[in-house]
Amino acid sequence: MHVRGRGAIPVAAAVCGALVFGSTAGAQPAEPDRAAEPAEPPPGTPLPPAPAPAPAPAPAAPSRAPEGPAPAGPPAAVQPPAGRFSWEPFGYLRLQYRVVQNDPEVLFVGRDDGFELQNARVGVRGSLEGRAAFVLSLDGAVDERTQINVPQGKLRVGLRDAYSDVVVSGRTVVRAGFFQTAVDPQALISDTARAFVDKPIESRGVRATEGFETQGLTPGRSLGAALRLDPEDPEAAAAFRVGFEVAAQNGADEYSSNNDNDQPAVSAALRARLLGGSWIVAAGRYNPRSVGALPFRQDETDVQASLGLHVAAGPLLVGAGGIFQRTTFPTTSGPHQNAFGGHGEVLFRVATALPLAVGYRFGVLDPSSLITTDRVMEHTAGATLGVPRYRMRVQVQLTYVDDQRALSNSRAQVAAELSL
């Protein structure tokens, strides 16, 4: 018994020493090479069995949604349409200096010689891989006047084009938005290709301070839709082609945001593209419109027919256009009114270092058959010089006005144009 007791004491002391040493090593930082090693047991002490290797940590269980119906998430993202629009900006500036003869009797004719901004156009056009196209443009040179024959006007920004074309078959498209129809043949000639400083009198009318202010006969831009086939085809430039346009638009004035009654204005045009860039167009329009404010609102109906021609024969260019309008007055049952206007022009291109063209234009406007002294005729001689290096044109024109009211209102104009 005593032998066993004496043998157990050294063993217990060794175990206690090992425990104390281990706790001290865990409490203080130790050298990385020796302190972390366990102390060797005294001689004769049986070695403890090697500890079993620690089991590898079990892989984390994947997270799971809570039981029950899944909560409603955000709506699925809308996939973008196939293809992209190709964009092309465009624009131009036109500034003129105008001198109008002062009439000795009518004080608002003339007396405002100076600079005038004809156009400050900026826009963008684009197409979607031949399936759709659009045009959007603004002009900062809209002349706004509070009433007729007012000498002073104000510049403002106005919408000029805002429409899209969607192809339905081949080159046939549906156009919708704010646009101008082919009832005005001058709509087929851009401002940057026009041979004279201003448009013909049947389209332009008589502007304020140039005579008794009179609106042109051709309809301007309006909101609506049209089915169109453009005869212009870059891939068949030398071929004879025929196109058409059938449109329904609001019959109100150009800057109206909505229609003036329940009936649209409808128009149809047929256009033929001839050889050498020549063309001819014929169109008609029916517009049952309303004028005045309630309770004195009245209905008026316009029926229009127009014809335009452009012939290019080498250095010679010949153009002509005309429009006839008949207006009836259902509300008052008054006599009908006839109006007509037209022009003819000839232009000769001179072979010089810079593109030069000189020409003559005759124009006439008779706005009402109910007034016998309102006919205006214009004789215009002009020249256009192109400066391609600067994307510019310079135009000069002299206009002799033959007014049935015996006004003195002939004028001279010089214009400069820059294509952006």
Sine and cosine of phi, psi and omega as CSV:
sin_phi,cos_phi,sin_psi,cos_psi,sin_omega,cos_omega
0.00,0.00,-0.72,0.69,-0.03,-1.00
-0.93,0.36,-0.54,0.84,0.01,-1.00
-0.90,0.43,-0.67,0.74,0.02,-1.00
-0.91,0.42,-0.61,0.79,0.00,-1.00
-0.91,0.42,-0.68,0.73,0.01,-1.00
-0.92,0.40,-0.55,0.84,0.04,-1.00
-0.94,0.33,-0.48,0.88,-0.04,-1.00
-0.97,0.25,-0.48,0.88,-0.05,-1.00
-0.90,0.43,-0.75,0.66,0.02,-1.00
-0.87,0.49,-0.58,0.81,0.00,-1.00
-0.91,0.41,-0.72,0.69,0.00,-1.00
-0.88,0.47,-0.62,0.78,0.02,-1.00
-0.90,0.43,-0.64,0.77,0.01,-1.00
-0.90,0.43,-0.66,0.75,0.00,-1.00
-0.91,0.42,-0.68,0.74,0.00,-1.00
-0.90,0.43,-0.63,0.77,0.03,-1.00
-0.89,0.45,-0.63,0.78,0.02,-1.00
-0.91,0.42,-0.65,0.76,0.02,-1.00
-0.90,0.43,-0.70,0.72,0.01,-1.00
-0.89,0.46,-0.66,0.75,-0.02,-1.00
-0.91,0.42,-0.65,0.76,0.01,-1.00
-0.90,0.43,-0.66,0.75,-0.01,-1.00
-0.92,0.39,-0.60,0.80,0.03,-1.00
-0.92,0.40,-0.62,0.78,0.01,-1.00
-0.92,0.38,-0.55,0.84,0.02,-1.00
-0.96,0.30,-0.41,0.91,-0.07,-1.00
-1.00,0.06,-0.41,0.91,-0.06,-1.00
-0.88,-0.47,0.52,-0.85,0.08,-1.00
-0.92,0.40,0.62,-0.78,-0.07,-1.00
-0.85,-0.52,0.30,-0.95,0.07,-1.00
-0.91,0.42,0.62,-0.79,-0.09,-1.00
-0.94,0.34,-0.38,0.92,-0.10,-1.00
-1.00,-0.07,-0.54,0.84,-0.12,-0.99
-0.89,-0.45,-0.68,0.74,-0.15,-0.99
-0.89,0.45,-0.50,0.86,-0.04,-1.00
-0.98,0.20,-0.18,0.98,-0.01,-1.00
-0.99,0.16,0.64,-0.76,0.01,-1.00
-0.95,0.32,0.48,-0.88,0.02,-1.00
-0.94,0.33,0.58,-0.82,0.02,-1.00
-0.96,0.28,0.70,-0.72,0.02,-1.00
-0.94,0.35,0.38,-0.92,0.03,-1.00
-0.88,0.47,0.39,-0.92,0.01,-1.00
-0.86,0.50,0.63,-0.77,0.04,-1.00
1.00,0.01,-0.17,0.98,0.00,-1.00
-0.99,0.11,0.81,-0.59,0.01,-1.00
-0.90,0.44,0.65,-0.76,-0.02,-1.00
-0.96,0.29,0.67,-0.74,0.05,-1.00
-0.95,0.33,0.48,-0.87,0.02,-1.00
-0.89,0.46,0.54,-0.84,0.01,-1.00
-0.90,0.44,0.67,-0.74,-0.01,-1.00
-0.92,0.40,0.56,-0.83,0.02,-1.00
-0.93,0.37,0.61,-0.79,0.01,-1.00
-0.89,0.45,0.62,-0.78,-0.02,-1.00
-0.91,0.41,0.70,-0.71,0.01,-1.00
-0.91,0.41,0.57,-0.83,0.02,-1.00
-0.91,0.42,0.64,-0.77,0.00,-1.00
-0.89,0.47,0.68,-0.73,0.01,-1.00
-0.93,0.37,0.60,-0.80,0.03,-1.00
-0.89,0.45,0.61,-0.79,-0.02,-1.00
-0.90,0.44,0.69,-0.72,0.00,-1.00
-0.94,0.34,0.69,-0.72,0.02,-1.00
-0.88,0.48,0.60,-0.80,0.00,-1.00
-0.93,0.36,0.57,-0.82,-0.01,-1.00
-0.83,-0.56,0.55,-0.83,0.07,-1.00
-0.93,0.36,0.50,-0.86,0.03,-1.00
-0.88,0.48,0.47,-0.88,0.01,-1.00
-0.88,0.47,0.43,-0.90,0.01,-1.00
0.95,-0.30,0.00,-1.00,-0.02,-1.00
-0.92,0.40,0.64,-0.77,-0.01,-1.00
-0.93,0.37,0.64,-0.77,0.01,-1.00
-0.91,0.40,0.50,-0.86,0.00,-1.00
-0.94,0.35,0.80,-0.60,0.00,-1.00
-1.00,-0.10,-0.07,-1.00,0.04,-1.00
-0.92,0.39,0.44,-0.90,0.01,-1.00
-0.90,0.44,0.48,-0.88,-0.01,-1.00
-0.89,0.45,0.63,-0.78,-0.01,-1.00
-0.91,0.42,0.65,-0.76,0.03,-1.00
-0.97,0.25,0.80,-0.61,-0.01,-1.00
-0.95,0.31,0.70,-0.71,0.02,-1.00
-0.91,0.40,0.52,-0.86,-0.01,-1.00
-0.92,0.40,0.42,-0.91,0.01,-1.00
-0.93,0.36,0.61,-0.79,0.03,-1.00
0.99,0.13,0.23,-0.97,0.00,-1.00
-0.69,-0.72,0.47,-0.88,0.07,-1.00
-0.97,0.26,0.66,-0.75,0.19,-0.98
-1.00,-0.08,0.78,-0.63,-0.13,-0.99
-0.96,-0.29,0.56,-0.83,0.06,-1.00
-0.57,-0.82,0.92,-0.39,0.05,-1.00
-0.97,0.24,0.42,-0.91,0.07,-1.00
-0.48,-0.87,0.24,-0.97,0.03,-1.00
0.18,-0.98,0.20,-0.98,0.04,-1.00
-0.30,-0.95,0.39,-0.92,0.05,-1.00
-0.85,-0.53,0.69,-0.72,0.06,-1.00
-0.73,-0.68,0.85,-0.53,0.01,-1.00
-0.82,-0.58,0.74,-0.68,0.02,-1.00
-0.80,-0.60,0.41,-0.91,0.18,-0.98
-0.91,-0.41,0.82,-0.58,-0.14,-0.99
-0.84,-0.54,0.72,-0.70,0.08,-1.00
-0.84,-0.54,0.89,-0.45,-0.02,-1.00
-0.92,-0.39,0.71,-0.71,0.02,-1.00
-0.89,0.46,0.69,-0.72,-0.01,-1.00
-0.99,0.13,0.83,-0.56,0.06,-1.00
-0.99,0.16,0.73,-0.68,-0.06,-1.00
-0.95,0.32,-0.32,0.95,-0.08,-1.00
-0.97,-0.25,-0.60,0.80,-0.06,-1.00
-0.97,-0.23,0.93,-0.37,-0.18,-0.98
-0.96,0.29,-0.38,0.93,-0.02,-1.00
-1.00,0.02,0.05,1.00,0.05,-1.00
-1.00,-0.10,0.85,-0.53,-0.08,-1.00
0.98,0.19,-0.40,-0.92,0.07,-1.00
0.88,0.47,0.45,0.89,0.09,-1.00
-0.60,-0.80,0.57,0.82,-0.02,-1.00
-0.85,0.52,0.64,-0.77,0.02,-1.00
0.39,-0.92,-0.23,-0.97,-0.04,-1.00
-0.98,0.18,0.52,-0.86,0.04,-1.00
-0.58,-0.81,0.75,-0.66,0.04,-1.00
-1.00,0.06,0.94,-0.35,0.00,-1.00
-0.98,0.20,-0.67,0.74,-0.02,-1.00
-0.55,-0.83,0.62,-0.79,0.22,-0.98
-0.68,-0.74,0.94,0.34,-0.18,-0.98
-1.00,-0.04,0.70,-0.71,0.11,-0.99
-0.59,-0.81,0.65,-0.76,-0.04,-1.00
-0.25,-0.97,-0.05,-1.00,0.02,-1.00
-0.58,-0.82,0.62,-0.78,0.10,-1.00
-0.80,-0.60,0.46,-0.89,-0.03,-1.00
-0.43,-0.90,0.26,-0.97,0.02,-1.00
-0.60,-0.80,0.44,-0.90,-0.03,-1.00
-0.88,-0.47,0.99,0.13,0.13,-0.99
0.77,0.64,0.63,0.78,0.05,-1.00
0.97,0.22,0.04,1.00,-0.02,-1.00
-0.99,-0.14,-0.46,0.89,-0.04,-1.00
-0.42,-0.91,0.34,-0.94,0.02,-1.00
-0.48,-0.88,0.30,-0.96,0.02,-1.00
-0.51,-0.86,0.37,-0.93,0.11,-0.99
-0.64,-0.76,0.75,-0.67,0.03,-1.00
-0.67,-0.74,0.83,-0.55,-0.03,-1.00
-0.52,-0.85,0.45,-0.89,0.05,-1.00
-0.79,-0.62,0.40,-0.92,0.07,-1.00
-0.73,-0.69,0.77,-0.64,-0.03,-1.00
-0.99,-0.12,0.29,0.96,-0.03,-1.00
-0.86,-0.52,0.51,0.86,0.06,-1.00
-0.96,0.29,0.82,-0.57,-0.04,-1.00
-1.00,0.03,0.93,-0.38,-0.06,-1.00
-0.94,-0.35,0.80,-0.59,0.01,-1.00
-0.79,-0.61,0.58,-0.82,-0.12,-0.99
-0.95,0.32,-0.52,0.86,0.01,-1.00
-0.40,-0.92,0.11,-0.99,-0.08,-1.00
-0.93,0.36,0.58,-0.81,0.06,-1.00
0.88,0.47,0.46,0.89,0.09,-1.00
-1.00,0.07,0.80,-0.60,-0.06,-1.00
-0.91,0.41,-0.55,0.84,-0.09,-1.00
-0.98,-0.20,0.74,-0.67,0.06,-1.00
-0.85,-0.53,0.12,-0.99,0.02,-1.00
-0.82,-0.57,0.63,-0.77,0.08,-1.00
-0.99,0.14,0.65,-0.76,0.10,-0.99
-0.53,-0.85,0.27,-0.96,0.02,-1.00
-1.00,-0.02,0.73,-0.68,-0.01,-1.00
-0.72,-0.69,0.48,-0.87,0.06,-1.00
-0.96,0.27,0.73,-0.68,-0.01,-1.00
-0.92,-0.39,-0.63,0.77,0.04,-1.00
-0.60,-0.80,0.66,-0.75,0.08,-1.00
-0.33,-0.94,0.99,0.16,-0.06,-1.00
-0.56,-0.83,0.29,-0.96,0.05,-1.00
-0.75,-0.66,0.51,-0.86,0.07,-1.00
-0.90,-0.44,0.76,-0.64,0.05,-1.00
-0.87,-0.50,0.82,-0.57,-0.04,-1.00
-0.95,0.31,0.75,-0.66,0.06,-1.00
-0.94,-0.33,-0.52,0.85,0.04,-1.00
-0.20,-0.98,0.86,-0.51,0.01,-1.00
0.86,0.51,-0.87,-0.49,0.03,-1.00
-0.98,-0.19,0.14,0.99,0.04,-1.00
-1.00,0.09,0.77,-0.64,-0.07,-1.00
-0.76,-0.65,0.35,-0.94,0.19,-0.98
-0.96,-0.26,0.85,-0.53,0.01,-1.00
-0.96,-0.28,0.69,-0.73,0.00,-1.00
-0.59,-0.81,0.63,-0.78,0.02,-1.00
0.71,-0.70,-0.59,-0.81,-0.04,-1.00
-0.95,-0.32,0.94,-0.34,-0.13,-0.99
-0.45,-0.89,0.13,-0.99,0.01,-1.00
-0.92,-0.39,0.67,-0.75,-0.03,-1.00
-1.00,-0.01,0.10,-0.99,0.00,-1.00
-0.99,0.12,0.16,0.99,0.09,-1.00
-0.88,0.47,-0.53,0.85,0.13,-0.99
-1.00,-0.08,0.95,-0.33,0.00,-1.00
-0.85,0.52,-0.43,0.90,0.01,-1.00
-0.93,0.36,-0.25,0.97,0.07,-1.00
-0.91,0.41,-0.33,0.94,0.01,-1.00
-1.00,0.08,-0.08,1.00,0.00,-1.00
-0.89,-0.46,0.88,-0.48,-0.03,-1.00
-0.95,0.31,0.37,-0.93,0.02,-1.00
-0.87,0.49,-0.55,0.84,-0.04,-1.00
-0.99,0.16,-0.02,1.00,0.07,-1.00
-0.89,-0.46,-0.01,1.00,-0.04,-1.00
-0.92,0.38,0.65,-0.76,-0.10,-1.00
-0.98,0.18,-0.32,0.95,-0.05,-1.00
-0.83,-0.56,0.19,-0.98,-0.08,-1.00
-0.89,0.45,-0.67,0.74,-0.03,-1.00
-0.83,-0.56,0.17,-0.99,-0.02,-1.00
-0.96,0.28,0.27,-0.96,0.07,-1.00
-0.88,0.48,0.37,-0.93,-0.16,-0.99
-0.92,0.40,-0.49,0.87,-0.01,-1.00
-0.94,0.35,-0.42,0.91,0.07,-1.00
-1.00,-0.02,-0.65,0.76,-0.08,-1.00
-0.99,0.14,-0.59,0.81,-0.15,-0.99
0.98,0.21,-0.23,-0.97,0.08,-1.00
-0.97,-0.24,0.88,-0.47,-0.07,-1.00
-0.99,0.16,0.32,-0.95,0.03,-1.00
-0.85,0.53,0.64,-0.77,-0.01,-1.00
0.96,0.27,-0.09,1.00,0.10,-1.00
-0.99,-0.12,-0.07,1.00,-0.04,-1.00
0.36,-0.93,-0.31,-0.95,0.12,-0.99
-0.96,0.28,0.89,-0.46,-0.14,-0.99
-0.85,0.52,0.78,-0.63,-0.04,-1.00
-0.64,-0.77,0.72,-0.69,0.01,-1.00
-0.97,0.25,0.58,-0.81,0.09,-1.00
-0.92,0.39,0.29,-0.96,-0.07,-1.00
-1.00,0.05,-0.45,0.89,-0.09,-1.00
-0.97,0.24,0.59,-0.81,0.02,-1.00
-0.95,0.31,0.54,-0.84,0.05,-1.00
-1.00,0.01,-0.39,-0.92,0.04,-1.00
-0.96,0.28,0.43,-0.90,0.01,-1.00
-0.34,-0.94,0.28,-0.96,0.05,-1.00
-0.99,0.17,0.67,-0.74,0.01,-1.00
0.16,-0.99,-0.30,-0.95,0.00,-1.00
-0.60,-0.80,0.42,-0.91,-0.05,-1.00
-0.48,-0.88,0.49,-0.87,0.17,-0.99
-0.97,-0.26,0.84,-0.54,-0.18,-0.98
-0.72,-0.70,0.54,-0.84,0.20,-0.98
-0.75,-0.66,0.95,-0.32,-0.04,-1.00
-0.99,0.15,0.83,-0.56,0.00,-1.00
-0.96,0.27,-0.22,0.97,0.03,-1.00
-0.95,0.31,0.82,-0.57,0.00,-1.00
-0.67,-0.75,0.94,-0.33,-0.02,-1.00
-0.86,0.51,-0.44,0.90,-0.03,-1.00
-0.99,0.13,-0.16,0.99,0.01,-1.00
-0.68,-0.73,0.87,0.50,-0.13,-0.99
-0.91,0.41,-0.48,0.88,-0.08,-1.00
-0.99,-0.13,0.08,1.00,-0.11,-0.99
-1.00,-0.08,0.43,-0.90,0.13,-0.99
-0.99,0.12,0.81,-0.58,-0.05,-1.00
-0.68,-0.73,0.45,-0.89,-0.01,-1.00
-0.83,-0.55,0.67,-0.74,0.05,-1.00
-0.74,-0.67,0.12,-0.99,-0.02,-1.00
-0.51,-0.86,0.20,-0.98,0.08,-1.00
-0.48,-0.88,0.79,-0.62,0.11,-0.99
-0.83,-0.56,0.85,-0.52,-0.15,-0.99
-0.73,-0.68,0.49,-0.87,0.17,-0.99
-0.78,-0.63,0.83,-0.55,-0.07,-1.00
-0.69,-0.73,0.23,-0.97,0.18,-0.98
-0.91,0.41,0.63,-0.78,-0.03,-1.00
-1.00,-0.03,0.09,1.00,-0.01,-1.00
-0.97,0.24,0.00,-1.00,-0.03,-1.00
-0.94,0.34,0.11,-0.99,-0.22,-0.97
-0.87,0.50,-0.59,0.80,-0.10,-1.00
-0.97,-0.24,0.31,0.95,0.08,-1.00
-0.97,0.25,0.64,-0.77,-0.01,-1.00
-0.99,0.11,-0.21,0.98,0.01,-1.00
-0.47,-0.88,0.00,-1.00,-0.04,-1.00
-0.98,0.22,0.30,-0.95,-0.01,-1.00
-0.99,-0.11,-0.08,1.00,0.10,-1.00
-0.33,-0.95,-0.29,-0.96,-0.08,-1.00
-1.00,0.01,0.00,1.00,-0.12,-0.99
-0.91,-0.41,0.71,-0.70,0.02,-1.00
-0.99,0.11,0.28,-0.96,0.18,-0.98
-1.00,-0.04,0.75,-0.66,-0.02,-1.00
-0.89,-0.45,0.58,-0.82,-0.02,-1.00
-0.57,-0.82,0.36,-0.93,0.05,-1.00
-0.57,-0.82,0.62,-0.79,-0.02,-1.00
-0.62,-0.78,0.55,-0.83,0.06,-1.00
-0.81,-0.58,0.79,-0.61,-0.08,-1.00
-0.77,-0.64,0.71,-0.71,0.04,-1.00
-0.88,-0.48,0.77,-0.64,0.09,-1.00
-1.00,-0.09,0.85,-0.52,-0.05,-1.00
-0.99,-0.11,0.03,-1.00,-0.01,-1.00
-0.94,0.34,0.50,-0.86,0.07,-1.00
0.96,0.27,0.33,0.94,-0.01,-1.00
0.99,0.10,0.13,0.99,0.05,-1.00
-0.99,0.16,0.34,-0.94,0.03,-1.00
-0.38,-0.92,0.32,-0.95,0.09,-1.00
-0.63,-0.77,0.62,-0.79,-0.04,-1.00
-0.65,-0.76,0.65,-0.76,0.09,-1.00
-0.76,-0.65,0.66,-0.75,-0.10,-1.00
-0.53,-0.85,0.34,-0.94,0.08,-1.00
-0.61,-0.79,0.44,-0.90,-0.05,-1.00
-0.54,-0.84,0.63,-0.78,0.06,-1.00
-0.82,-0.57,0.85,-0.53,-0.09,-1.00
-0.70,-0.71,0.99,-0.16,0.14,-0.99
-0.99,0.12,0.98,-0.21,-0.13,-0.99
-0.92,-0.40,0.19,-0.98,0.03,-1.00
-0.79,-0.61,0.59,-0.81,-0.02,-1.00
-0.75,-0.66,0.35,-0.94,0.05,-1.00
1.00,0.06,0.13,-0.99,0.00,-1.00
-0.93,-0.36,0.48,-0.88,0.04,-1.00
-0.89,0.46,0.60,-0.80,0.11,0.99
-1.00,-0.05,0.28,0.96,-0.06,-1.00
-0.96,-0.28,0.50,0.87,-0.03,-1.00
-0.95,0.31,0.65,-0.76,-0.04,-1.00
-0.75,-0.66,0.50,-0.87,0.03,-1.00
-0.99,-0.16,0.67,-0.75,0.09,-1.00
-0.68,-0.73,0.58,-0.82,-0.04,-1.00
-0.82,-0.57,0.82,-0.58,0.03,-1.00
-0.96,-0.29,0.73,-0.68,0.16,-0.99
-0.87,-0.50,0.84,-0.54,-0.10,-0.99
-0.83,-0.56,0.52,-0.85,0.13,-0.99
-0.67,-0.74,0.70,-0.71,-0.05,-1.00
-0.68,-0.73,0.37,-0.93,0.00,-1.00
-0.55,-0.83,0.69,-0.72,0.01,-1.00
-0.68,-0.73,0.52,-0.85,-0.05,-1.00
-0.59,-0.81,0.68,-0.74,0.07,-1.00
-0.64,-0.77,0.87,-0.49,-0.05,-1.00
-0.84,-0.54,0.80,-0.59,0.06,-1.00
-0.92,-0.39,0.88,-0.48,-0.01,-1.00
-0.74,-0.67,1.00,0.04,-0.04,-1.00
0.90,0.43,-0.79,-0.61,0.01,-1.00
-0.98,0.19,-0.08,1.00,-0.07,-1.00
-0.98,-0.19,0.75,-0.66,0.08,-1.00
-0.85,-0.53,0.76,-0.65,0.02,-1.00
-0.82,-0.57,0.75,-0.66,0.01,-1.00
-0.69,-0.72,0.49,-0.87,0.03,-1.00
-0.41,-0.91,0.44,-0.90,0.04,-1.00
-0.32,-0.95,0.47,-0.88,0.02,-1.00
-0.36,-0.93,0.42,-0.91,0.01,-1.00
-0.58,-0.81,0.63,-0.77,0.07,-1.00
-0.85,-0.53,0.68,-0.74,-0.03,-1.00
-0.72,-0.70,0.72,-0.70,0.07,-1.00
-0.86,-0.51,0.81,-0.59,-0.05,-1.00
-0.88,-0.47,0.77,-0.64,0.09,-1.00
-0.91,-0.41,0.36,-0.93,-0.12,-0.99
-0.80,-0.60,0.99,0.12,-0.06,-1.00
-0.88,0.47,-0.56,0.83,-0.07,-1.00
-0.93,0.36,-0.72,0.70,-0.07,-1.00
-1.00,-0.08,-0.23,0.97,-0.05,-1.00
0.85,0.53,0.50,0.87,0.02,-1.00
-0.98,0.21,0.12,-0.99,0.00,-1.00
-0.91,0.42,0.53,-0.85,-0.01,-1.00
-0.95,0.32,0.32,-0.95,-0.04,-1.00
-0.82,-0.57,0.75,-0.67,0.08,-1.00
-0.95,-0.31,0.58,-0.81,0.05,-1.00
-0.59,-0.80,0.50,-0.86,0.05,-1.00
-0.48,-0.88,0.36,-0.93,0.05,-1.00
-0.32,-0.95,0.39,-0.92,0.01,-1.00
-0.11,-0.99,0.11,-0.99,0.02,-1.00
-0.43,-0.90,0.35,-0.94,0.16,-0.99
-0.64,-0.77,0.64,-0.77,-0.05,-1.00
-0.59,-0.80,0.47,-0.88,0.07,-1.00
-0.71,-0.71,0.67,-0.74,-0.10,-1.00
-0.71,-0.71,0.69,-0.72,0.01,-1.00
-0.87,-0.50,0.83,-0.55,0.00,-1.00
-1.00,-0.03,0.81,-0.58,-0.05,-1.00
-0.99,-0.12,0.72,-0.70,0.00,-1.00
-0.99,0.16,0.99,-0.13,0.03,-1.00
-0.75,-0.66,0.05,-1.00,0.01,-1.00
-0.88,0.48,-0.62,0.79,0.10,-1.00
-0.95,-0.33,0.63,-0.77,-0.02,-1.00
-0.85,0.52,0.83,-0.56,-0.02,-1.00
-0.75,-0.66,0.69,-0.72,0.04,-1.00
-0.65,-0.76,0.67,-0.74,0.06,-1.00
-0.83,-0.56,0.53,-0.85,-0.06,-1.00
-0.30,-0.95,0.07,-1.00,0.01,-1.00
-0.69,-0.72,0.61,-0.79,0.02,-1.00
-0.68,-0.73,0.71,-0.71,0.12,-0.99
-0.92,-0.39,0.72,-0.69,0.01,-1.00
-0.69,-0.73,0.49,-0.87,0.02,-1.00
-0.61,-0.79,0.58,-0.81,0.05,-1.00
-0.62,-0.79,0.83,-0.55,0.11,-0.99
-0.84,-0.54,0.99,-0.11,-0.17,-0.99
-0.97,0.26,-0.27,0.96,-0.05,-1.00
-0.37,-0.93,0.78,-0.63,0.10,-0.99
-0.97,0.23,-0.19,0.98,0.02,-1.00
-0.99,0.12,-0.21,0.98,0.05,-1.00
-0.87,-0.49,0.82,-0.58,-0.15,-0.99
-1.00,-0.01,-0.11,0.99,-0.08,-1.00
-0.82,-0.58,0.60,0.80,-0.04,-1.00
-0.89,-0.45,0.17,0.99,-0.02,-1.00
-0.98,0.22,0.67,-0.74,0.00,-1.00
-0.79,-0.61,0.74,-0.67,0.08,-1.00
-0.84,-0.55,0.62,-0.79,-0.02,-1.00
-0.79,-0.61,0.67,-0.74,0.13,-0.99
-0.89,-0.46,0.89,-0.45,-0.11,-0.99
-0.83,-0.55,0.77,-0.64,0.14,-0.99
-0.90,-0.43,0.73,-0.68,-0.08,-1.00
-0.52,-0.86,0.22,-0.97,0.03,-1.00
-0.59,-0.81,0.55,-0.84,0.01,-1.00
-0.77,-0.64,0.80,-0.60,0.04,-1.00
-0.90,-0.45,0.84,-0.54,0.02,-1.00
-1.00,-0.07,0.60,-0.80,0.07,-1.00
-0.81,-0.58,0.99,0.15,-0.12,-0.99
-0.86,0.52,-0.54,0.84,-0.05,-1.00
-0.86,0.50,-0.54,0.84,-0.01,-1.00
-0.95,-0.30,0.17,0.99,-0.02,-1.00
0.80,0.60,0.72,0.70,-0.09,-1.00
-0.80,-0.60,0.38,-0.93,0.20,-0.98
-0.69,-0.73,0.58,-0.82,0.08,-1.00
-0.85,-0.52,0.76,-0.65,-0.06,-1.00
-0.81,-0.59,0.60,-0.80,0.05,-1.00
-0.74,-0.68,0.68,-0.74,0.06,-1.00
-0.48,-0.88,0.53,-0.85,0.08,-1.00
-0.86,-0.51,0.74,-0.67,-0.06,-1.00
-0.80,-0.59,0.85,-0.53,0.13,-0.99
-0.99,-0.14,0.82,-0.57,-0.08,-1.00
-0.96,-0.28,0.79,-0.61,0.08,-1.00
-0.93,-0.36,0.99,-0.15,-0.08,-1.00
-0.97,-0.25,0.73,-0.68,0.01,-1.00
-0.89,0.45,-0.34,0.94,0.04,-1.00
-0.99,0.14,0.07,1.00,0.03,-1.00
0.88,0.48,0.65,0.76,0.06,-1.00
-0.99,0.16,0.44,-0.90,0.17,-0.99
-0.98,-0.22,1.00,-0.09,-0.13,-0.99
-0.57,-0.82,0.53,0.85,0.12,-0.99
-0.93,0.38,0.30,-0.95,-0.13,-0.99
-0.49,-0.87,0.30,-0.95,0.10,-1.00
-0.76,-0.65,0.64,-0.77,-0.07,-1.00
-0.66,-0.75,0.62,-0.78,0.13,-0.99
-0.77,-0.64,0.77,-0.64,-0.07,-1.00
-0.75,-0.66,0.55,-0.84,0.10,-1.00
-0.82,-0.57,0.66,-0.75,-0.07,-1.00
-0.77,-0.64,0.67,-0.74,0.04,-1.00
-0.78,-0.62,0.86,-0.51,0.04,-1.00
-1.00,0.01,0.80,-0.61,-0.06,-1.00
-0.99,0.11,0.00,0.00,0.00,0.00
